[in-house]
Amino acid sequence: MMKTGKLMASLVAGVALSGSASMALAQQGYAGISLGQAEVKDFCDGWSGVDCDDTALSGRLYAGGFFDKYLAFEAGYRYIDETSAEGAIPDLVSAGIDASYHMFDSSLLVFTPEFGPVRLFAKAGLQFWRQDVDAKLTVLSESFNGSEHESGLAFRTGAGATIDFTESFGLRLEWDYLQNVGDDVLDNLESDIHIFSVGPEFRF
């Protein structure tokens, strides 16, 4: 996994810009929004006696274009809400940690032929992620707060289906797999993420 730096930002920007140029030459464009649930698989691993939630609401905005009937490129922005863990010894000490994510991605998509109004697809690409971590420690009546931000570049893949209601409007259902996202200083903060989502898609 690559860490924050100008190289990563330049790489993602280059991919996005080349994709934007490709979309300008595309036969058909599309855009959409999706909502779903993300599971940060390793976030709660190894913590006992702690209230931990490794799932969070996720939303994504995206736009893309078809090169031909079966191949498309798209770019998007995703936000994953907070996963959290809390533990306490009553009247003595308590501690908690929250992690949320911002992501910019680009992917190539390969589609199947139509099955009536349905088309299946698989995708693969890269994403630039930013992880925001907030922690709080309370000892007796004294509280201590801290925050940290980490970013990096990761591989992404997934699969899904589109259901056409008209030539310009449809529904998209998909699964995304995001690999090795987060700060590797703690095993719990670096994790694979699975996301199941659904939302409307518009074509133009």
HUFEN-V983446 format. One record per pair of residues at least 4 apart in sequence whose ideal C-beta (glycine too) atoms are under 7 Angstrom apart, sorted by sequence separation. I is the first residue (numbers start at 1). J is the second residue. If there is no record, write none. Layout:
<<I/J> <I/J>>
This chain:
<<4/8> <6/10> <7/11> <8/12> <9/13> <10/14> <11/15> <12/16> <13/17> <14/18> <15/19> <16/20> <17/21> <18/22> <19/23> <20/24> <22/26> <67/71> <89/93> <138/142> <165/169> <185/189> <47/52> <67/72> <88/93> <114/119> <138/143> <165/170> <2/8> <23/29> <66/72> <88/94> <164/170> <183/189> <184/190> <65/72> <112/119> <136/143> <137/144> <163/170> <182/189> <183/190> <44/52> <64/72> <65/73> <87/95> <111/119> <112/120> <162/170> <163/171> <182/190> <64/73> <136/145> <182/191> <44/54> <64/74> <86/96> <111/121> <162/172> <180/190> <181/191> <43/54> <63/74> <64/75> <85/96> <110/121> <135/146> <62/74> <63/75> <84/96> <85/97> <109/121> <110/122> <160/172> <161/173> <180/192> <181/193> <41/54> <62/75> <84/97> <134/147> <160/173> <179/192> <40/54> <62/76> <84/98> <109/123> <133/147> <160/174> <178/192> <39/54> <61/76> <108/123> <133/148> <159/174> <160/175> <177/192> <178/193> <39/55> <60/76> <61/77> <82/98> <83/99> <107/123> <108/124> <158/174> <159/175> <38/55> <60/77> <82/99> <107/124> <108/125> <132/149> <158/175> <177/194> <37/55> <38/56> <60/78> <82/100> <107/125> <158/176> <81/100> <106/125> <130/149> <131/150> <158/177> <176/195> <37/57> <38/58> <58/78> <59/79> <80/100> <105/125> <106/126> <156/176> <157/177> <37/58> <58/79> <80/101> <105/126> <130/151> <156/177> <175/196> <36/58> <58/80> <105/127> <129/151> <156/178> <58/81> <79/102> <104/127> <128/151> <129/152> <174/197> <35/59> <56/80> <57/81> <103/127> <104/128> <154/178> <155/179> <34/59> <56/81> <78/103> <103/128> <128/153> <129/154> <154/179> <173/198> <34/60> <56/82> <77/103> <103/129> <154/180> <172/198> <56/83> <77/104> <78/105> <126/153> <127/154> <154/181> <171/198> <172/199> <33/61> <101/129> <102/130> <54/83> <76/105> <101/130> <126/155> <127/156> <171/200> <172/201> <32/62> <53/83> <75/105> <101/131> <126/156> <171/201> <31/62> <53/84> <75/106> <125/156> <169/200> <170/201> <31/63> <99/131> <100/132> <150/182> <30/63> <52/85> <74/107> <99/132> <124/157> <150/183> <169/202> <30/64> <51/85> <99/133> <123/157> <168/202> <50/85> <51/86> <73/108> <74/109> <123/158> <168/203> <29/65> <50/86> <97/133> <98/134> <167/203> <168/204> <28/65> <50/87> <72/109> <122/159> <28/66> <47/85> <49/87> <97/135> <121/159> <26/65> <27/66> <71/110> <72/111> <96/135> <121/160> <162/201> <26/66> <27/67> <43/83> <70/110> <96/136> <23/64> <26/67> <27/68> <44/85> <70/111> <95/136> <120/161> <23/65> <38/80> <95/137> <119/161> <22/65> <40/83> <118/161> <119/162> <94/138> <22/67> <93/138> <118/163> <93/139> <117/163> <117/164> <107/156> <23/73> <133/183> <22/73> <105/156> <127/178> <131/182> <129/181> <131/183> <19/73> <19/75> <43/99> <133/189> <131/189> <16/75> <101/181> <19/106> <16/106> <99/189> <15/106> <12/104> <15/126> <12/126> <12/128> <8/128> <58/195> <60/197> <34/172> <58/197> <32/172> <12/153> <11/153> <45/188> <8/152> <8/153> <42/187> <43/188> <42/188> <4/151> <4/152> <43/191> <3/152> <42/191> <2/152> <41/191> <1/152> <2/153> <40/191> <41/192> <41/193> <1/154> <40/193> <41/194> <39/193> <38/193> <39/194> <38/195> <36/195> <37/196> <36/196> <36/197> <35/197> <36/198> <34/197> <34/198> <35/199> <34/199> <33/199> <32/199> <33/200> <32/200> <32/201> <32/202> <30/201> <31/202> <30/202> <30/203> <28/203> <29/204> <1/180> <1/184>>
